[in-house]
Amino acid sequence: MTDQTHAGRTVLITGASSGLGRRFALLLAAAGARVAVCARRTDRLADLVSEIEAAGGTAAAYAMDVQDEASVIAAFEAAQGLLGPIDTVIANAGMNNEGMAVDLPAEDFRTVMDINVTGAFLTVREGARRMMAAGSKETGRGRIVMIASIGAHKVLPGLAAYCASKAAVAHMGKTLAREWANKGINVNVVCPGYIETEINADWFASEGGRKQISGFPRRRLMEQADLDPVIAWLTSDASKSVTGSVVTVDDGQSI
């Protein structure tokens, strides 16, 4: 069986201060990767690094605002200087502004697109540039995973900006996979369903949230651990023949 451990890999993860990004960092550090965790909330990143190091892993934290090209480049540069060439990137940073479209301020729409789309682009572009410079064409070990959502292909009323942004991420991932196919870089997109995190826990505990859950085919939320297998696979050597895929992991929520 092809190795799915991550020893020798250096992974950069955005949006790592909480939720899925934090989970991915713990997962891949435990698998042997050196992990650069990036976000705007550096206090939380420090706690994450301490947890990884206490478990015997290697990690470093970097402030990054994915909307700011200079911030993205600086974080990559610092991470590479300490941890070595980055061969794996998870573009996870994202946000949402809820509201029916007729009431959604234009500025709120722009903010969602700036973070979810432009931010993802700046992150993976910088990662790809560095992978190419480090010889990814020869090694074939470049891995990029972009985190989208079932909102990329399922209508979610009141989330027009979010859905538009995640659809853009999904198609961008396929486009970049084609552009970088002969550069030794695999680009894939993961579309998770609804997962309980600290951001949405209050909603799903409310009457409206419980009603939403009751409408899911399996009448339950996903757990963060449900994404572990696909993230581990797509960031490992085992996925060498997988690029340009959009993988939905949603416990059947979108069917």
N, C-alpha and C positions, 0 to 999 in steps of 0.2 A: 504494500500500500504506500502511496506517496505521502511523504512527511507533511503533517499539518502542524508541527511545532513551529515556533517563531524564533528560535535561537539564531542570533546573528542578524536579525532584522531590527531596523530602527523605524518606529512608527510615530507619525505626528497626527494628533487628533484635535480637531477644533470643537468648541462647545463642550469642553471636558469638565467643567466645574460642577455639573450636576447631571442627573438623568442618564440618558443613553450614553453620552460621551464618557461620563465617569465609568459606567459599566464596561464600555469597550476598553478603556485604559486598564482597568483591573484584570480583565480577561486576557488581554494580549501580554501584559507584563507577567502574569502567571504562566503564560506559555513560553516565556523566555525572551520576549522582545524588549529592547530599550525603548522607552515611551516618552515622547515629548507631549505634554498636556497643555493645551492652549485655550484661553478664554479671557474675557474682560475681568471676571471676578477672581483676582489672583489669591485672595485669602482662602477661598475654597480649594484652589489648586494646590496650595501648600499642604493642606490637610490630606489631599489625595496622594501627593508625592510621599508624604510620611507613611501613609498606609501601605503603599506599594513597597517602599524600602523596608518597612518592618516585616513584610512577607518575603523579603529576599530579592525583590526585583530592582530594576534600575529605571528611574524616571527623573524628569526635570520639568519645571513649570515655566511658562512664558506668557506674558500679557500679549494678547492679540485682539485687535478689532478687525474682523474680516472685511468690513466695508472700506478699510484704509489700506491701500496697496503698500504704503511704506511700512505699516505695522505688520502686515503679513510677511513681507520680505525680511524685516528685522528679526521676527520670531524664527523663521526658517534658518536664517544665518546663525543665530545664537544656538539653536538646537543642534544644527549640524556641527558647529564648532565644538560642542561638548560631547555629543552622543555619536557623532560620525555621520556619514552620508545617509540621508533619509530615502528609504526604498518603498515606504508604505505610507499612504495618507488616507485618513478618514475625514471627509468633509461633512461634519455633523452639525455645525452651528446653524441655528435657525430660530425663528420667532413667528408670532402670529398676532394679528390685530383682528379681533372678531367684530362682526357687525354686518347687517344687511347692506348690500352694495349701494343702495340709494342714500344711505346715511354715512358711509365710510369716507372720511376726509381723504383727499388726494395725498396728503403728506403721509398718512398712515399706510396707504397702498404703496407709496414709494419706499417707505422704510422696510416693509416686508420684502419687496423685490430687491432692495439694496443688500439686505443681509442674506436672504435665502438664495438669491440667484447670483448677483454680482459677487457676494462674499464667497460662495462656493466656487465660482469661476476663478477668482483671484487665488484661492487656496490651492486648487488642483493644478492650475497653470504653473504656479511657483514650484509646486512639488514635481511636476513633470519636467520642468526645465532642469531642476537639480538631478533628477534621476537620469536624464539623458546625458548630462555632463559627467555623471559618475559611471557611465557605461552600461546603462540598462539595455541597450540594443544587443550587447554581447551577452549579458547575463540572463535577460528575460525575466528578471525578478521584480520589476516595477509593479506595484499594486495600488490602485486608487479605488476607494469605495465612497460613493456619494449617497447620503441619506436623504431620501425623498419621503413619500407618504402614500397611503392609499388615496389621498386627496389628489394625487397625480392623475388618477383615472376614475375616481368615484366622485360624484357630485356631493358636496358637503355644504348645504345651505348656510349662509352666514359666514362662510370662509372663502369668499371669492378670491381675495388676494393670496391667501395661503395656497389654495388649490392651483391657482395660476402659476405661482412660484414653484411648486413642487412638480407640476407638469413640465415646466421649463427645465428643471434640474434633471428629470428623467430623460428628456430628449437631448439635453446637453451632454449627458453621460454617454449616450450612444454615439453622438457626433464625435466626441473626444476619443472614444474608443477606436473609431475608424481612423481618425487623424494619427493616433499614436500606435496603431496596431503593429507597425514595422519598427517601432522604437523600443520594444521590449516592455511596454507598459500596458497592463490590463486595467480597463476602467469599467466598473460595474455599479449599478444602482440598486439600493435596497429600499423597498416601499413597506414600512411597517404599518400595521393597523394600530388601533387604540391600545395603548399600554399605560397602566397606572404609574404615574410619576408624581413627584412632589408638586409639580405645576398644575396637574389636573385632579389631584386626589379629592379636593373639596367638591369639585363639580360632580364627580362620579359618586360621591357620598350623598348628594342631594337627590331630591325627588326626580328632577329632570334627568340627572345623570343615570339614576337607576332605570328610568324608563328607556333611555338610549341603550343601555346594556341589554335590556330585555328584548330589544329589537335585533340584536346580533343572532346569527344562526345558532351559536353555542351558548348564548346568554351569559357571556363572561368576558372580562378583559384579559388581554395578554399579560404575561409577566416579562420583565426585562430580559430574563434568562432565555426566553424563547428565541431571541436573536443570536445567541451565542454561537450556535453551530454554523450559521451562514456567514457571520462576520469572521469567525476563525478560518473558515474555508476560503473565502474570497481574498483574505489577506495572507494566504500561505502559498507555498510552492504547489500545493495540490490543485490549485485552480489555474494552472498554466494555460489551459485551453479554453478558458472562459473569459470572454471580454465582450462588452456591448450588451450585456444582459440587464434586464430590469426584473428584479426578483421580488415578488410580493410575499410577505410573511405577515398574515393578518388573521389567522385562526378562522378564516372563512367570512370575515366581516364584510368584504366587498362583493360577496356573491348573493 
